[in-house]
Amino acid sequence: MLAMKRELQMVVAAVLLQGCTSMRGILPGGIGDMVKAPVAPRLIRVAVARSAHSVAVSVGGPCTAYAEGGRAATKRVATLPRTVITRDTAGLLYFNGQPAHCQRITFVPDMPESLVIDGTTYRGRATVLANQSGTLTAVNTLPLEEYLAGVVPKETFPSWPEAALQAQAVAARTFAVYHTKQYGGRDYDIVAPTHQLYGGAGAEDARTTKAVLDTEGELLTYHGSVFCTYFYTCCGGYTTRASTVFPEMADYPPPVSCSYCRRSPHFSWSYSVSAANAAEKLKRDGRPIGSGMIISVSPSERTAEGRVAKLRFSTRTTSLDIRGEDVRRILGYDNVRSTLFSVRMTGDRLLFWGRGWGHGVGMCQWGSRGMADTGKSYTDILSYYYPGAVLAR
Ligand SMILES: [Zn+2]
């Protein structure tokens, strides 16, 4: 029903637009006197729960509920007390254990910030639906700029200099719009927190909201297209060529050297793990290294920027090469914080020491702060970390 409504709105908009064009000739004063029509805000659908067995929704004020998939209905309520939504194997929803005779429910609050999903306050509306995998998906749909107001404070520190916050707002907006174009055919456009952290209305901060408003609608393009503006905590001195981490990102701004993140607390790190523990983690990932103990570990391939492309684990009888980013995933992204590392065996332990935190593709967040501290603007920061990218609206 909502999809039909959206289509109808688009048809109405198209008719209105055609009407405007044909009326130009008869309006006195010509085009110069025409008033710009208000542009509907760009919406984004954020999956805030996936694979959930239950989703709790409440609305602290009047709202309209639209039921679809089954017995379609529209209902107005003065408030929605906390309602726990579950489903059965046929995909029918239950509200607090009572059958709701629908597969999808959308709550549209009258007032902003009155919607609560699983304990977090959001702007916009909520849709809870029975998905194909036998669980529930909860989607928060809201204007893109309001979504960003709940993203930027989670992805950075609101106390950071203004230019760093503005750069983060543009990177987060572009990242979101890229995902909207990639995944638009699904029930949602982007996943929180998998793709981007999102704290809803409760996470908003006046300084980060100002950065979103200062850069409203601004997007980065590369070779004419909105691209996946990756960012991460700290590069450790060099950013990474995108295709070494994300092979599908062949057309991407090139890597750069970065001296701006040296003061980051994440500039250097170390981690040690016993050989037995590392072997166990490899085995659990489906990559058993044989029955013997790991006796040596060393990079078998490095990228041009010095990151570990492949790491070789050896026993007395065999050896195994693992991609650098896979080593991070298997041993823990917070342990092996980047692929810019050295490693050696000390006794029966593997000792890693490295620089930076994150995959290194795109903008170094601590570097953006360092650049802002030296008086650089957000456009300086963006063009440094995404060389060749163009700011567009
Ligand atoms: Zn850096």
Residues whose N, C-alpha, C, O or C-beta is under 5 A from the ligand:
A	BS01	ZN	C234 C235 G236 G237 C258 C261 C364 G367
